[in-house]
């Protein structure tokens, strides 16, 4: 059995930001440079738009897209593992 990590508050907030951005059509795919791995990555980003005289767009990276088959890289949790960290299952 493989261990999984509980979902922390920051990750939950990022997910809620992703949902909100999707509902308001403020979401896009952006090619960004990964400073750690030293290569380009495609990211799902929320878009913060500031209208007006100094109009600006800020891209907030929320998720990385993977090349190839993600099921080969990641193993989904089992039902028992999924219930850990969910207070409704304690």
C-alpha positions as CSV (number, residue, x, y, z in Angstrom):
1,X,0.0,0.0,0.0
2,X,1.3,3.5,-0.9
3,X,0.8,6.4,1.4
4,X,-0.9,9.5,0.3
5,X,-0.6,13.0,1.8
6,X,-3.6,14.8,3.3
7,X,-4.8,17.8,1.4
8,X,-3.7,21.0,3.2
9,X,-5.6,24.3,3.4
10,X,-3.4,26.0,0.8
11,X,-4.0,23.2,-1.7
12,X,-7.8,23.4,-1.0
13,X,-7.7,27.2,-1.5
14,X,-5.9,26.7,-4.8
15,X,-8.5,24.2,-5.9
16,X,-11.3,26.7,-5.0
17,X,-9.5,29.4,-6.9
18,X,-9.4,27.0,-9.9
19,X,-13.1,26.4,-9.7
20,X,-13.9,30.1,-9.3
21,X,-11.6,31.0,-12.3
22,X,-13.3,28.3,-14.4
23,X,-16.8,29.6,-13.6
24,X,-15.9,33.2,-14.5
25,X,-13.9,32.3,-17.7
26,X,-10.7,33.6,-16.1
27,X,-8.6,30.5,-16.8
28,X,-6.0,29.7,-19.4
29,X,-3.1,27.5,-20.4
30,X,0.3,29.2,-20.3
31,X,3.7,27.9,-21.2
32,X,6.0,28.9,-18.3
33,X,9.6,28.2,-17.4
34,X,10.2,25.8,-14.5
35,X,13.2,27.4,-12.6
36,X,13.8,24.2,-10.6
37,X,13.8,21.6,-13.5
38,X,15.1,24.2,-16.0
39,X,12.5,23.4,-18.7
40,X,9.3,24.8,-20.0
41,X,6.0,23.5,-18.5
42,X,2.4,24.0,-19.5
43,X,0.4,25.3,-16.6
44,X,-3.3,25.8,-15.9
45,X,-3.5,29.4,-14.7
46,X,-6.1,31.7,-13.2
47,X,-6.1,35.2,-14.7
48,X,-6.1,38.2,-12.5
49,X,-7.3,41.1,-14.7
50,X,-6.9,44.7,-13.7
51,X,-8.8,47.0,-16.1
52,X,-8.2,50.7,-16.5
53,X,-5.4,53.0,-17.6
54,X,-2.8,50.6,-16.3
55,X,-4.5,47.5,-17.6
56,X,-2.7,44.4,-16.6
57,X,-3.0,40.6,-16.5
58,X,-1.4,38.4,-13.9
59,X,-1.2,34.6,-14.4
60,X,-1.6,32.6,-11.3
61,X,-0.3,29.0,-11.8
62,X,-2.6,26.4,-10.2
63,X,-1.8,23.1,-11.9
64,X,0.7,21.5,-14.2
65,X,-0.2,19.5,-17.3
66,X,1.8,16.3,-17.8
67,X,3.1,14.9,-21.1
68,X,2.0,11.4,-21.8
69,X,-0.2,9.2,-19.7
70,X,-0.6,10.5,-16.1
71,X,-1.9,7.1,-15.0
72,X,1.6,5.7,-15.7
73,X,3.1,8.3,-13.4
74,X,0.5,8.5,-10.6
75,X,-1.4,5.9,-8.7
76,X,-4.8,6.9,-7.6
77,X,-5.6,6.4,-3.9
78,X,-7.7,3.5,-2.7
79,X,-11.1,4.1,-1.1
80,X,-9.5,3.6,2.3
81,X,-6.7,6.1,1.6
82,X,-9.1,8.6,0.2
83,X,-11.0,8.8,3.5
84,X,-7.9,9.8,5.5
85,X,-7.9,13.5,6.2
86,X,-11.6,13.8,5.5
87,X,-13.3,14.6,8.8
88,X,-16.6,13.2,7.6
89,X,-15.0,9.7,7.5
90,X,-13.6,9.7,11.0
